[in-house]
Amino acid sequence: MQKWKILIGISCLCVLLAACGKTTNFKAEKDIEIQNFQYTNHENKTVTLDDLQGKPWLALFIFTSCTTVCQPMMANMADIQDALKEKGIEDYRIVGFSVDPEVDTPKKLANYLKNYEVADESKWDLLTGYTQQDIEKLAVKSFQTLVKKTEGEDQVTHGTSFALVNQQGHVVKTYSGFTDVPKDEIVVDVESIIQDSK
């Protein structure tokens, strides 16, 4: 009789542990509401904040003539997408904001994306179609990051973080996007935020 009690107790414990394993409970570190926008992507299609609602997305700031941080950042994001694909995670977007919109046309951004072996281009939106002042304001107000182009120069100063945006359009976490990128953590967070919404 005692053995049966022990076995039942162990079985109950296993069930409880299994249930606990399914609980993801993503912990937001930020809550920054993104201001509404209507921009143009690399396929020359209009993309609004409303279009991105309902799915989490990863955001980054890049430009096509960047000679320093942008190429590693794009490669890191492509690696993250590879890892998401390996885990079968599909319900997300990747959004790159050009910080040099007067130079970066949709065609230039489309050609730029082709430089990287991305697992699924359909999940990417490289955005342009706004003024320099617009992107500098959006960066500060919606992502708490810097974008600054000095007149007469072809390089743009900008932040190198990746931002995780939730299904409601709020930045909830940021990560290094250039060096020491926590790729596994980002994948887990994207998976968790999707699971928590179900």
Disulfide bonds with the S-S distance in Angstrom:
none
